[in-house]
Amino acid sequence: MNKDFYTVQEIADLLRVQVSAVRNRLSRGDPTLPPSIRVGGRRLFPVAAYQEWINALVGSAQAPDNAGRVLATAEPRRGRPRQASRGLA
């Protein structure tokens, strides 16, 4: 049986992250998740959109101009700066 949609649990399993991490990213509108739709009270991820999204990530990682870049955008650190960054090494 072919599926048309993944659930939040299945996306978490595919991305190897916690379900709570997926939900947090969804609530923040984080672009590091595949496209999703809301049906009633459920969030569903179309399988075709997931495949396109993951292929785009893999393709951009293999491109020669992206050598050494991280796939996900790093968020700026929050909290107190480290001693080394304050010049107190």
C-alpha positions in Angstrom: 0.0 0.0 0.0 1.4 3.3 -1.0 1.0 6.2 1.4 0.2 9.7 0.3 1.1 11.4 3.6 3.5 11.1 6.5 2.5 11.9 10.1 4.5 14.0 12.5 5.7 10.8 14.1 6.9 9.3 10.8 8.7 12.5 9.8 10.4 12.5 13.2 11.5 8.9 12.6 12.7 9.7 9.1 14.7 12.7 10.2 15.9 10.9 13.4 14.7 13.6 15.7 12.2 13.7 18.6 8.5 14.3 17.8 8.7 17.3 20.1 11.5 18.8 18.0 9.4 18.5 14.9 6.4 20.1 16.7 8.7 23.0 18.0 10.0 23.6 14.5 6.5 23.6 13.1 5.3 26.2 15.7 8.3 28.4 14.9 7.8 28.2 11.1 11.3 26.7 10.8 12.3 26.2 7.1 14.4 23.1 8.0 11.3 20.9 7.7 9.6 19.5 4.6 6.4 21.2 3.4 3.3 20.2 5.3 -0.5 20.8 5.3 -3.0 21.0 8.1 -6.0 18.7 7.9 -8.4 19.3 10.7 -6.2 19.2 13.8 -3.5 17.1 12.2 -0.3 18.1 10.4 0.5 15.9 7.4 3.5 15.9 5.1 2.9 14.8 1.5 5.2 12.0 0.6 6.0 13.5 -2.9 6.8 16.9 -1.3 9.1 15.2 1.2 10.9 13.3 -1.5 11.4 16.6 -3.5 12.6 18.3 -0.3 15.1 15.6 0.6 16.4 15.3 -3.0 17.0 19.1 -3.1 19.0 18.9 0.2 21.0 16.0 -1.1 21.6 17.7 -4.4 22.7 21.0 -2.8 25.1 19.1 -0.5 26.7 17.4 -3.5 27.1 20.6 -5.5 30.8 21.7 -5.8 30.1 25.3 -4.8 28.6 24.2 -1.5 31.6 22.3 -0.3 31.9 22.4 3.5 28.6 24.2 4.1 26.1 22.9 6.6 22.7 21.8 5.3 20.7 23.4 8.1 21.1 27.0 8.9 22.7 27.6 12.3 20.8 29.7 14.7 22.7 32.4 16.6 23.7 31.3 20.1 21.5 32.5 23.0 22.6 33.2 26.5 25.8 34.4 28.0 28.8 34.5 25.7 31.7 32.2 26.4 34.8 33.5 28.1 36.8 33.1 25.0 34.4 35.2 23.0 34.7 38.0 25.6 38.5 38.1 25.1 39.2 36.4 28.5 40.9 33.3 27.2 
